[in-house]
Amino acid sequence: MAHLSQSPRPRRTGGYARGEETRRRIVEAALETFGALGYDSASTRTLARRAGVNLPALQYYFGGKEGLYLACAHHIADTIEPRLTAIAGGLEAALSSGVHSRPELLGLLRGLVEGLADRLVGAQESENWVLFMVREQAHPTAAFDIVYERIMKRLVQMCASLLALLLDEPAEATATRVRAMAIVSQLLFFVRARRAALRLLGWPDFEGERLAQIKEILWRQTEASLGGPAQTGR
């Protein structure tokens, strides 16, 4: 893959709804294209055609192919980050108040796990994100750095901070971080092997009651791993 520098985020278009809609459509089409073809094989002509715009639009909105690729990474982070920010606010409030009740902390952790399930398992567009990030895992570029710093690193650190309070262990301890990674990784089979999971379960999608059942079972596993009640699935 061509070397990508961590350049500033592409400019927005002054907040005009039409410009933002065009920008979003280009990014969503680019995520699908880059995921399917990779950076080097996705030509600007193909990217423009799939987005339904002309070639100058890519230059205008993103400064070219590299800027568009990095915008895809920022789009993934922008979509997930609000959930992390909401959980972070609850964690900071608990820390500042000095009140660390187990139910409160478990509630924050459950919100984190279920919020990720909503965003990564329940959302159809996450399939394109997975293909995009699988390529980045194999050959990291500046796009990987964006998602790592804004989402992956922050997610594990936040989860580890909650576990530290629940288990009375240092958040920076290897065991605590591994526990945090294990909790997050529960979702990965449903995300990275989405088609296989649907076929194994005989489901058409991960929506409604089906998604709710997955979230409930994943939370029961998480709670049991922390010494909570272990219950059988439905």
MODELLER restraints for C-alpha pairs under 7 A, 6 or more apart:
rsr = mdl.restraints
at = mdl.atoms
rsr.add(forms.Gaussian(group=physical.xy_distance, feature=features.Distance(at['CA:1:A'], at['CA:39:A']), mean=6.49, stdev=0.5))
rsr.add(forms.Gaussian(group=physical.xy_distance, feature=features.Distance(at['CA:1:A'], at['CA:40:A']), mean=5.82, stdev=0.5))
rsr.add(forms.Gaussian(group=physical.xy_distance, feature=features.Distance(at['CA:2:A'], at['CA:40:A']), mean=6.69, stdev=0.5))
rsr.add(forms.Gaussian(group=physical.xy_distance, feature=features.Distance(at['CA:3:A'], at['CA:141:A']), mean=6.91, stdev=0.5))
rsr.add(forms.Gaussian(group=physical.xy_distance, feature=features.Distance(at['CA:4:A'], at['CA:66:A']), mean=6.78, stdev=0.5))
rsr.add(forms.Gaussian(group=physical.xy_distance, feature=features.Distance(at['CA:4:A'], at['CA:141:A']), mean=5.92, stdev=0.5))
rsr.add(forms.Gaussian(group=physical.xy_distance, feature=features.Distance(at['CA:4:A'], at['CA:142:A']), mean=5.70, stdev=0.5))
rsr.add(forms.Gaussian(group=physical.xy_distance, feature=features.Distance(at['CA:5:A'], at['CA:142:A']), mean=5.79, stdev=0.5))
rsr.add(forms.Gaussian(group=physical.xy_distance, feature=features.Distance(at['CA:6:A'], at['CA:142:A']), mean=5.19, stdev=0.5))
rsr.add(forms.Gaussian(group=physical.xy_distance, feature=features.Distance(at['CA:9:A'], at['CA:71:A']), mean=6.85, stdev=0.5))
rsr.add(forms.Gaussian(group=physical.xy_distance, feature=features.Distance(at['CA:10:A'], at['CA:61:A']), mean=6.83, stdev=0.5))
rsr.add(forms.Gaussian(group=physical.xy_distance, feature=features.Distance(at['CA:10:A'], at['CA:62:A']), mean=5.03, stdev=0.5))
rsr.add(forms.Gaussian(group=physical.xy_distance, feature=features.Distance(at['CA:10:A'], at['CA:67:A']), mean=6.27, stdev=0.5))
rsr.add(forms.Gaussian(group=physical.xy_distance, feature=features.Distance(at['CA:10:A'], at['CA:71:A']), mean=6.80, stdev=0.5))
rsr.add(forms.Gaussian(group=physical.xy_distance, feature=features.Distance(at['CA:11:A'], at['CA:61:A']), mean=6.65, stdev=0.5))
rsr.add(forms.Gaussian(group=physical.xy_distance, feature=features.Distance(at['CA:11:A'], at['CA:62:A']), mean=6.89, stdev=0.5))
rsr.add(forms.Gaussian(group=physical.xy_distance, feature=features.Distance(at['CA:13:A'], at['CA:19:A']), mean=5.90, stdev=0.5))
rsr.add(forms.Gaussian(group=physical.xy_distance, feature=features.Distance(at['CA:13:A'], at['CA:20:A']), mean=6.74, stdev=0.5))
rsr.add(forms.Gaussian(group=physical.xy_distance, feature=features.Distance(at['CA:23:A'], at['CA:61:A']), mean=6.67, stdev=0.5))
rsr.add(forms.Gaussian(group=physical.xy_distance, feature=features.Distance(at['CA:25:A'], at['CA:51:A']), mean=6.21, stdev=0.5))
rsr.add(forms.Gaussian(group=physical.xy_distance, feature=features.Distance(at['CA:26:A'], at['CA:51:A']), mean=4.94, stdev=0.5))
rsr.add(forms.Gaussian(group=physical.xy_distance, feature=features.Distance(at['CA:27:A'], at['CA:68:A']), mean=6.95, stdev=0.5))
rsr.add(forms.Gaussian(group=physical.xy_distance, feature=features.Distance(at['CA:27:A'], at['CA:71:A']), mean=6.94, stdev=0.5))
rsr.add(forms.Gaussian(group=physical.xy_distance, feature=features.Distance(at['CA:27:A'], at['CA:72:A']), mean=5.75, stdev=0.5))
rsr.add(forms.Gaussian(group=physical.xy_distance, feature=features.Distance(at['CA:29:A'], at['CA:50:A']), mean=6.04, stdev=0.5))
rsr.add(forms.Gaussian(group=physical.xy_distance, feature=features.Distance(at['CA:29:A'], at['CA:51:A']), mean=5.25, stdev=0.5))
rsr.add(forms.Gaussian(group=physical.xy_distance, feature=features.Distance(at['CA:30:A'], at['CA:47:A']), mean=5.96, stdev=0.5))
rsr.add(forms.Gaussian(group=physical.xy_distance, feature=features.Distance(at['CA:31:A'], at['CA:72:A']), mean=6.03, stdev=0.5))
rsr.add(forms.Gaussian(group=physical.xy_distance, feature=features.Distance(at['CA:31:A'], at['CA:128:A']), mean=5.89, stdev=0.5))
rsr.add(forms.Gaussian(group=physical.xy_distance, feature=features.Distance(at['CA:31:A'], at['CA:129:A']), mean=6.69, stdev=0.5))
rsr.add(forms.Gaussian(group=physical.xy_distance, feature=features.Distance(at['CA:31:A'], at['CA:132:A']), mean=6.52, stdev=0.5))
rsr.add(forms.Gaussian(group=physical.xy_distance, feature=features.Distance(at['CA:32:A'], at['CA:128:A']), mean=5.10, stdev=0.5))
rsr.add(forms.Gaussian(group=physical.xy_distance, feature=features.Distance(at['CA:33:A'], at['CA:42:A']), mean=6.59, stdev=0.5))
rsr.add(forms.Gaussian(group=physical.xy_distance, feature=features.Distance(at['CA:33:A'], at['CA:47:A']), mean=6.77, stdev=0.5))
rsr.add(forms.Gaussian(group=physical.xy_distance, feature=features.Distance(at['CA:34:A'], at['CA:42:A']), mean=6.13, stdev=0.5))
rsr.add(forms.Gaussian(group=physical.xy_distance, feature=features.Distance(at['CA:34:A'], at['CA:132:A']), mean=6.32, stdev=0.5))
rsr.add(forms.Gaussian(group=physical.xy_distance, feature=features.Distance(at['CA:35:A'], at['CA:128:A']), mean=6.08, stdev=0.5))
rsr.add(forms.Gaussian(group=physical.xy_distance, feature=features.Distance(at['CA:35:A'], at['CA:131:A']), mean=4.54, stdev=0.5))
rsr.add(forms.Gaussian(group=physical.xy_distance, feature=features.Distance(at['CA:35:A'], at['CA:132:A']), mean=4.20, stdev=0.5))
rsr.add(forms.Gaussian(group=physical.xy_distance, feature=features.Distance(at['CA:36:A'], at['CA:131:A']), mean=6.90, stdev=0.5))
rsr.add(forms.Gaussian(group=physical.xy_distance, feature=features.Distance(at['CA:44:A'], at['CA:55:A']), mean=6.98, stdev=0.5))
rsr.add(forms.Gaussian(group=physical.xy_distance, feature=features.Distance(at['CA:44:A'], at['CA:65:A']), mean=6.36, stdev=0.5))
rsr.add(forms.Gaussian(group=physical.xy_distance, feature=features.Distance(at['CA:45:A'], at['CA:55:A']), mean=6.51, stdev=0.5))
rsr.add(forms.Gaussian(group=physical.xy_distance, feature=features.Distance(at['CA:48:A'], at['CA:54:A']), mean=5.71, stdev=0.5))
rsr.add(forms.Gaussian(group=physical.xy_distance, feature=features.Distance(at['CA:48:A'], at['CA:55:A']), mean=5.68, stdev=0.5))
rsr.add(forms.Gaussian(group=physical.xy_distance, feature=features.Distance(at['CA:58:A'], at['CA:64:A']), mean=5.54, stdev=0.5))
rsr.add(forms.Gaussian(group=physical.xy_distance, feature=features.Distance(at['CA:62:A'], at['CA:68:A']), mean=5.26, stdev=0.5))
rsr.add(forms.Gaussian(group=physical.xy_distance, feature=features.Distance(at['CA:70:A'], at['CA:143:A']), mean=5.30, stdev=0.5))
rsr.add(forms.Gaussian(group=physical.xy_distance, feature=features.Distance(at['CA:73:A'], at['CA:143:A']), mean=5.39, stdev=0.5))
rsr.add(forms.Gaussian(group=physical.xy_distance, feature=features.Distance(at['CA:73:A'], at['CA:146:A']), mean=6.34, stdev=0.5))
rsr.add(forms.Gaussian(group=physical.xy_distance, feature=features.Distance(at['CA:73:A'], at['CA:147:A']), mean=6.08, stdev=0.5))
rsr.add(forms.Gaussian(group=physical.xy_distance, feature=features.Distance(at['CA:74:A'], at['CA:146:A']), mean=6.69, stdev=0.5))
rsr.add(forms.Gaussian(group=physical.xy_distance, feature=features.Distance(at['CA:77:A'], at['CA:147:A']), mean=5.85, stdev=0.5))
rsr.add(forms.Gaussian(group=physical.xy_distance, feature=features.Distance(at['CA:77:A'], at['CA:150:A']), mean=6.22, stdev=0.5))
rsr.add(forms.Gaussian(group=physical.xy_distance, feature=features.Distance(at['CA:77:A'], at['CA:151:A']), mean=6.13, stdev=0.5))
rsr.add(forms.Gaussian(group=physical.xy_distance, feature=features.Distance(at['CA:80:A'], at['CA:119:A']), mean=6.95, stdev=0.5))
rsr.add(forms.Gaussian(group=physical.xy_distance, feature=features.Distance(at['CA:81:A'], at['CA:151:A']), mean=6.68, stdev=0.5))
rsr.add(forms.Gaussian(group=physical.xy_distance, feature=features.Distance(at['CA:83:A'], at['CA:115:A']), mean=6.57, stdev=0.5))
rsr.add(forms.Gaussian(group=physical.xy_distance, feature=features.Distance(at['CA:87:A'], at['CA:108:A']), mean=6.32, stdev=0.5))
rsr.add(forms.Gaussian(group=physical.xy_distance, feature=features.Distance(at['CA:87:A'], at['CA:112:A']), mean=6.58, stdev=0.5))
rsr.add(forms.Gaussian(group=physical.xy_distance, feature=features.Distance(at['CA:90:A'], at['CA:108:A']), mean=6.96, stdev=0.5))
rsr.add(forms.Gaussian(group=physical.xy_distance, feature=features.Distance(at['CA:94:A'], at['CA:100:A']), mean=5.96, stdev=0.5))
rsr.add(forms.Gaussian(group=physical.xy_distance, feature=features.Distance(at['CA:102:A'], at['CA:166:A']), mean=6.51, stdev=0.5))
rsr.add(forms.Gaussian(group=physical.xy_distance, feature=features.Distance(at['CA:105:A'], at['CA:162:A']), mean=6.52, stdev=0.5))
rsr.add(forms.Gaussian(group=physical.xy_distance, feature=features.Distance(at['CA:105:A'], at['CA:166:A']), mean=6.99, stdev=0.5))
rsr.add(forms.Gaussian(group=physical.xy_distance, feature=features.Distance(at['CA:109:A'], at['CA:159:A']), mean=6.99, stdev=0.5))
rsr.add(forms.Gaussian(group=physical.xy_distance, feature=features.Distance(at['CA:109:A'], at['CA:162:A']), mean=6.78, stdev=0.5))
rsr.add(forms.Gaussian(group=physical.xy_distance, feature=features.Distance(at['CA:110:A'], at['CA:219:A']), mean=6.55, stdev=0.5))
rsr.add(forms.Gaussian(group=physical.xy_distance, feature=features.Distance(at['CA:114:A'], at['CA:215:A']), mean=5.83, stdev=0.5))
rsr.add(forms.Gaussian(group=physical.xy_distance, feature=features.Distance(at['CA:117:A'], at['CA:187:A']), mean=6.74, stdev=0.5))
rsr.add(forms.Gaussian(group=physical.xy_distance, feature=features.Distance(at['CA:117:A'], at['CA:215:A']), mean=6.72, stdev=0.5))
rsr.add(forms.Gaussian(group=physical.xy_distance, feature=features.Distance(at['CA:120:A'], at['CA:126:A']), mean=5.60, stdev=0.5))
rsr.add(forms.Gaussian(group=physical.xy_distance, feature=features.Distance(at['CA:120:A'], at['CA:191:A']), mean=6.43, stdev=0.5))
rsr.add(forms.Gaussian(group=physical.xy_distance, feature=features.Distance(at['CA:121:A'], at['CA:190:A']), mean=6.27, stdev=0.5))
rsr.add(forms.Gaussian(group=physical.xy_distance, feature=features.Distance(at['CA:121:A'], at['CA:191:A']), mean=5.67, stdev=0.5))
rsr.add(forms.Gaussian(group=physical.xy_distance, feature=features.Distance(at['CA:121:A'], at['CA:206:A']), mean=6.72, stdev=0.5))
rsr.add(forms.Gaussian(group=physical.xy_distance, feature=features.Distance(at['CA:122:A'], at['CA:206:A']), mean=5.34, stdev=0.5))
rsr.add(forms.Gaussian(group=physical.xy_distance, feature=features.Distance(at['CA:122:A'], at['CA:207:A']), mean=5.85, stdev=0.5))
rsr.add(forms.Gaussian(group=physical.xy_distance, feature=features.Distance(at['CA:122:A'], at['CA:211:A']), mean=6.53, stdev=0.5))
rsr.add(forms.Gaussian(group=physical.xy_distance, feature=features.Distance(at['CA:130:A'], at['CA:192:A']), mean=6.29, stdev=0.5))
rsr.add(forms.Gaussian(group=physical.xy_distance, feature=features.Distance(at['CA:136:A'], at['CA:144:A']), mean=5.73, stdev=0.5))
rsr.add(forms.Gaussian(group=physical.xy_distance, feature=features.Distance(at['CA:156:A'], at['CA:177:A']), mean=6.95, stdev=0.5))
rsr.add(forms.Gaussian(group=physical.xy_distance, feature=features.Distance(at['CA:156:A'], at['CA:180:A']), mean=5.80, stdev=0.5))
rsr.add(forms.Gaussian(group=physical.xy_distance, feature=features.Distance(at['CA:156:A'], at['CA:181:A']), mean=6.29, stdev=0.5))
rsr.add(forms.Gaussian(group=physical.xy_distance, feature=features.Distance(at['CA:159:A'], at['CA:180:A']), mean=5.45, stdev=0.5))
rsr.add(forms.Gaussian(group=physical.xy_distance, feature=features.Distance(at['CA:160:A'], at['CA:171:A']), mean=5.23, stdev=0.5))
rsr.add(forms.Gaussian(group=physical.xy_distance, feature=features.Distance(at['CA:160:A'], at['CA:176:A']), mean=5.80, stdev=0.5))
rsr.add(forms.Gaussian(group=physical.xy_distance, feature=features.Distance(at['CA:160:A'], at['CA:177:A']), mean=5.58, stdev=0.5))
rsr.add(forms.Gaussian(group=physical.xy_distance, feature=features.Distance(at['CA:160:A'], at['CA:180:A']), mean=5.29, stdev=0.5))
rsr.add(forms.Gaussian(group=physical.xy_distance, feature=features.Distance(at['CA:161:A'], at['CA:171:A']), mean=5.14, stdev=0.5))
rsr.add(forms.Gaussian(group=physical.xy_distance, feature=features.Distance(at['CA:163:A'], at['CA:176:A']), mean=6.80, stdev=0.5))
rsr.add(forms.Gaussian(group=physical.xy_distance, feature=features.Distance(at['CA:164:A'], at['CA:170:A']), mean=5.49, stdev=0.5))
rsr.add(forms.Gaussian(group=physical.xy_distance, feature=features.Distance(at['CA:164:A'], at['CA:171:A']), mean=4.93, stdev=0.5))
rsr.add(forms.Gaussian(group=physical.xy_distance, feature=features.Distance(at['CA:164:A'], at['CA:176:A']), mean=6.80, stdev=0.5))
rsr.add(forms.Gaussian(group=physical.xy_distance, feature=features.Distance(at['CA:183:A'], at['CA:222:A']), mean=6.52, stdev=0.5))
rsr.add(forms.Gaussian(group=physical.xy_distance, feature=features.Distance(at['CA:190:A'], at['CA:197:A']), mean=5.95, stdev=0.5))
rsr.add(forms.Gaussian(group=physical.xy_distance, feature=features.Distance(at['CA:198:A'], at['CA:204:A']), mean=6.53, stdev=0.5))
rsr.add(forms.Gaussian(group=physical.xy_distance, feature=features.Distance(at['CA:198:A'], at['CA:205:A']), mean=6.57, stdev=0.5))
rsr.add(forms.Gaussian(group=physical.xy_distance, feature=features.Distance(at['CA:217:A'], at['CA:233:A']), mean=6.19, stdev=0.5))
rsr.add(forms.Gaussian(group=physical.xy_distance, feature=features.Distance(at['CA:220:A'], at['CA:230:A']), mean=6.54, stdev=0.5))
rsr.add(forms.Gaussian(group=physical.xy_distance, feature=features.Distance(at['CA:220:A'], at['CA:231:A']), mean=6.79, stdev=0.5))
rsr.add(forms.Gaussian(group=physical.xy_distance, feature=features.Distance(at['CA:223:A'], at['CA:229:A']), mean=6.79, stdev=0.5))
rsr.add(forms.Gaussian(group=physical.xy_distance, feature=features.Distance(at['CA:224:A'], at['CA:230:A']), mean=4.94, stdev=0.5))
